Structures are given as structure tokens and as C-alpha cells.
């Protein structure tokens, strides 16, 4: 009996008892059952049903004794408990008020800290093998490989920004019809680039992204992405420090207007203050990088607030990745880093040739300045009341999925945010931007997407490295003990 059949039968069972959920799997089962035949199949069905009954009862799980940091910004609550039923949080409160349901599996987490799963609003999937860009291998397999890596680092939801092939849509639809066992994916599908600009298939050969020359190119391309039900539209406007041309303003505006007519929000890769201001004035929904050429000013802050433009991602760790490999970075010997990468990656990062090549980039000093500017700007936007999430630009060579989300949190704190502000950005704020009502905080009714930590991240944000376990929809997707 194949594992897949048992899963499908279990899902049918769930569907029978929880009408309205898992419709997709019901269809999958019906398709499968037409292939099944004979007494063997019927026996398998009964066996699976028996297994389903047992495992569903075990689906009620109680976590107790931990300090809760719920993602809303509320103060940490010691001696907390949580009841998780079929992947969702049914109850959360003090241990003293806990009523353990009969038959529940109880997990004692005394001395531990529980935070919501991390939400990265700027990542990429399926494109990188070790330190090599490998766009040709993009497939459902490479997408899922990367979603598993994110999951093992507690990044339980990510927004993939504009370099996807169509394989991502099937992964997304399946996740939304069930309880995922890997990171939840949101996607911008194929982002838009300017013919003389950067980004998309221009910067990453082999990726098929629409290339715009004039305003007339915009509408059909937006309609095509909207037809695929992308979560956001993405476009790039940047000149690669003077080596290319930025998207002309009339095309920027046409993309934003067209996407909004289709009911889809828009985010953009930006670098320059001038572009950020124009895009905010046009009503863009999110900036996918921080402004790095000049200090942000009150005019930008006011426009972003007026148009509900989010700083969805500051990608400070991206700036770090542009210069840090000129020497051996400290994290090369950090077990929290090495557990997620191959021996080849470590060899490359230690290699004098690779370091020499990085160091020979004439813009190395500019990248350091851009990071410093980006940090000051994030702090200014946060203080000014602009909404912000957490985003990294991981998934291209040298920007490591999982590890760099934790590095981003550190950079945000170095920029002047409190650890609580960084955690809220990376949890409930991320969910708010995604309009994911049942993600982002640890409140009743939400999915149990959470991380168990050994140490308090509010004392030191680097304590997010002390991951003991990760849950997605109540499924334990990583445990330290088994590694
Ligand atoms: Zn990106």
C-alpha cells in the first residue's frame, strides 16, 4: 500500500467529518479510487481508516509551561499553555486555567519560549543549488526542497517575489486545500522588467519574465498574472548603480493602475528615494527593498502612510551578502548555519579564490554604505509610523534560506528596532500584509505555525537561533533532537 493512498484516504475521512475542508483531496481520492480495485484495495482502505481514527484522536496536542510571545506585540506571558486541535489553536492561556482534553498528547515545554512562525515577505524558490544559480532546474521538486529548508529554520510562510515558474501554483493550491508539512508559499508569479533594466530574466537568465518596452505592454501581462491568481504583482525599477536603466515612470504607473483594476496589489524592487516617492504617490502597495541612496524624508513617509504603502522587506541581509564573502564570514562555523548547507558551500565560502573575486568588486565599499543607509532608513520609517514587515531576498546564491531570515532580524535590531518590533514585523505584520487572517499570531482560531525556542529572543534577538522545534499547521516539521 503506497503512503500516498493512505494519506488520501485519511483526508477523505477528515473531509467527511469536517465538511467544507480538503475538497481538493476529496477529488484526488475519487480519482485514485477509480484506479483502486479488488479486496486488497478495500482492506487498505479499512486499515487507513483505522489509522486515521487513531491519529485524529492524537491530533489534539497540548503544549504547556512555556513563555508565550504571541506575535501581536503583547508582553511575553510566562507559564502559558495551548491546545492545538487538527492543526489550529483552539485555546491559549495560563497553565492554571488549562483543561487538558481527554486523549490529548501533552508536550511539556517548561523553560521554553514559543513564538509564531516567521513570515518572510521577500524570498525566492527553486533557483539555487549550493552557491550556483541553476534556473534550468526549477521545478516542483526544487521549489519544495527550498520550502523544506525554510521550514527547518522556522520560516513558516514566505512570499516568493517574481522569479517563479508555473510549478509554484500547484504547490500553493495544494497547501491551501490541506495542512502543509512545509513552508506556506505566496507568490508574485512572474515579475515585470524593463527592457534596458535589471531584475527577472535579465538578471537571472533562464527565467521567463515579461519584458516591457512601452505602456502598451502592461495590460496583457498584468491580465495574465491575475488569471493565475498571483498574490501580488512584482516589478523591478533599478539601474544597477548606473549600469542599466530604471523602469520609466509612465510604465510604473500603468502597472500599478492595471493591477489595481484587476484587484491585485503591487510591490516593487526599488533602490532610489526618487523612485520610492513616485511609486508611493502612484499608490503602490509595498516596497520590496529599503531606499539605499539617500535618507528617507518626511515627504516619503507621509505619502507611504497616505497610500497605505508598506515597507514589506528591508532586505538588509541582502546588502550584507554583497560584501561579507570578501573574507570568511564568522557564520561559516556556526552549527545553526552549517546544518542547512552542503559541504561544498562551506568549501566555497572558505576558498581564497572566491573571496578574492568578491573583494575585487569595485562597488564593495558602496554596498557597506548602502547597508548603513538602509538601516537608518528602516528606523526612520518605523519611527515615522510606516507599516513594515520582514523580508530578506533569500534564495539566490549567497543569501541562504533560513539562516538569513535570522540574520535579517539581527540587522533590524542593529538598525534600532527592539527585538519585539522585529518579531512583530516578522509575524503578525507579515500576515497582515498578506491578508492571511489565520496566520501570524498565536491566538485562538489561527493555524498552529510556531517555533519552540530554548532562550528568550526578547533578551537577545540571536536567541531565535535556539530552535527546538517548528510546527506548521500543528505538524511538527523540525525537531532538534532528530538532527
Ligand atoms: Zn528578490
Boltz pocket constraint, residues with backbone or C-beta under 6 A from the ligand:
constraints:
  - pocket:
      binder: B
      contacts: [[A, 122], [A, 123], [A, 124], [A, 161], [A, 393]]
      max_distance: 6.0
